[in-house]
């Protein structure tokens, strides 16, 4: 039993301490889509859920940007902020 506890402690100590989520599922323009911080990350399959209704707002002008490597282009989209419970305009690259 002591050997199992020691082995478990060694395995847990070898694991990285901070886990940074590279991809998350967010409500964008009223539907759930994966958003990744890097274009080489593998997009997760997002579980279906009900997103709040997107409020009608005037879309801001898309700034001229060179899209990151591995993406086709960037555009402003309404992304739901879970902390403020409101949609916010964010530049999203696909």
ZIKA-V538266 format. One record per residue. N is the residue number from 0. RES is the residue in one letter. PHI is phi in whole degrees, -180 to 180 (* if undefined). BURIAL is + if it has 16 or more other ideal C-beta (glycine too) atoms within 10 Angstrom, else -. D_FIRST is the distance of its C-alpha to the first C-alpha in Angstrom with 1 decimal. Layout:
# ZIKA-V538266
n->N res->RES phi->PHI burial->BURIAL d_first->D_FIRST
n->N res->RES phi->PHI burial->BURIAL d_first->D_FIRST
This chain:
# ZIKA-V538266
n->0 res->X phi->* burial->- d_first->0.0
n->1 res->X phi->-67 burial->- d_first->3.8
n->2 res->X phi->-67 burial->- d_first->5.4
n->3 res->X phi->-66 burial->- d_first->5.2
n->4 res->X phi->-64 burial->- d_first->6.4
n->5 res->X phi->-67 burial->- d_first->8.7
n->6 res->X phi->-63 burial->- d_first->10.0
n->7 res->X phi->-64 burial->- d_first->10.7
n->8 res->X phi->-64 burial->- d_first->12.5
n->9 res->X phi->-67 burial->- d_first->14.4
n->10 res->X phi->-66 burial->- d_first->15.5
n->11 res->X phi->-69 burial->- d_first->16.7
n->12 res->X phi->-74 burial->- d_first->18.5
n->13 res->X phi->-82 burial->- d_first->20.3
n->14 res->X phi->-76 burial->- d_first->21.7
n->15 res->X phi->-66 burial->- d_first->25.2
n->16 res->X phi->-74 burial->- d_first->25.6
n->17 res->X phi->-102 burial->- d_first->28.9
n->18 res->X phi->-106 burial->- d_first->29.5
n->19 res->X phi->-105 burial->- d_first->33.2
n->20 res->X phi->-76 burial->- d_first->34.6
n->21 res->X phi->-83 burial->- d_first->37.3
n->22 res->X phi->-129 burial->- d_first->38.6
n->23 res->X phi->-135 burial->- d_first->39.0
n->24 res->X phi->-96 burial->+ d_first->40.8
n->25 res->X phi->-130 burial->+ d_first->43.8
n->26 res->X phi->-83 burial->+ d_first->46.8
n->27 res->X phi->-124 burial->+ d_first->49.8
n->28 res->X phi->51 burial->- d_first->53.3
n->29 res->X phi->89 burial->- d_first->51.9
n->30 res->X phi->-136 burial->- d_first->49.3
n->31 res->X phi->-83 burial->- d_first->45.7
n->32 res->X phi->-138 burial->+ d_first->45.5
n->33 res->X phi->-79 burial->- d_first->42.9
n->34 res->X phi->-123 burial->+ d_first->43.8
n->35 res->X phi->-114 burial->+ d_first->42.3
n->36 res->X phi->-83 burial->- d_first->42.8
n->37 res->X phi->-133 burial->- d_first->43.4
n->38 res->X phi->-74 burial->- d_first->45.4
n->39 res->X phi->-95 burial->- d_first->42.8
n->40 res->X phi->-72 burial->- d_first->40.0
n->41 res->X phi->-85 burial->- d_first->39.2
n->42 res->X phi->-71 burial->- d_first->40.5
n->43 res->X phi->-77 burial->- d_first->38.1
n->44 res->X phi->-86 burial->- d_first->39.2
n->45 res->X phi->-84 burial->+ d_first->40.0
n->46 res->X phi->-68 burial->- d_first->39.3
n->47 res->X phi->-67 burial->- d_first->42.6
n->48 res->X phi->-155 burial->- d_first->43.5
n->49 res->X phi->-92 burial->- d_first->46.7
n->50 res->X phi->-95 burial->+ d_first->48.0
n->51 res->X phi->-61 burial->- d_first->50.6
n->52 res->X phi->-67 burial->- d_first->54.2
n->53 res->X phi->-73 burial->- d_first->55.4
n->54 res->X phi->-71 burial->- d_first->58.3
n->55 res->X phi->-73 burial->- d_first->61.5
n->56 res->X phi->-140 burial->- d_first->62.1
n->57 res->X phi->-78 burial->- d_first->64.2
n->58 res->X phi->-71 burial->- d_first->62.1
n->59 res->X phi->-68 burial->- d_first->62.3
n->60 res->X phi->-68 burial->- d_first->63.9
n->61 res->X phi->-70 burial->- d_first->61.5
n->62 res->X phi->-72 burial->- d_first->61.7
n->63 res->X phi->-71 burial->- d_first->62.5
n->64 res->X phi->-132 burial->- d_first->59.1
n->65 res->X phi->-84 burial->- d_first->58.1
n->66 res->X phi->-65 burial->- d_first->55.1
n->67 res->X phi->-60 burial->- d_first->51.9
n->68 res->X phi->-59 burial->- d_first->51.2
n->69 res->X phi->93 burial->- d_first->50.0
n->70 res->X phi->-117 burial->- d_first->51.6
n->71 res->X phi->-93 burial->- d_first->55.0
n->72 res->X phi->179 burial->- d_first->56.1
n->73 res->X phi->-125 burial->+ d_first->55.4
n->74 res->X phi->-150 burial->- d_first->56.8
n->75 res->X phi->-78 burial->- d_first->56.5
n->76 res->X phi->-137 burial->+ d_first->54.6
n->77 res->X phi->-87 burial->+ d_first->53.6
n->78 res->X phi->-111 burial->+ d_first->49.9
n->79 res->X phi->-77 burial->+ d_first->48.4
n->80 res->X phi->-94 burial->- d_first->46.8
n->81 res->X phi->-69 burial->- d_first->44.0
n->82 res->X phi->-84 burial->- d_first->44.5
n->83 res->X phi->-93 burial->- d_first->48.2
n->84 res->X phi->59 burial->- d_first->48.4
n->85 res->X phi->-140 burial->- d_first->51.4
n->86 res->X phi->-81 burial->+ d_first->52.3
n->87 res->X phi->-132 burial->- d_first->53.0
n->88 res->X phi->-76 burial->- d_first->54.8
n->89 res->X phi->-135 burial->- d_first->52.6
n->90 res->X phi->-82 burial->- d_first->53.5
n->91 res->X phi->-117 burial->+ d_first->51.4
n->92 res->X phi->-107 burial->- d_first->51.5
n->93 res->X phi->-125 burial->- d_first->50.9
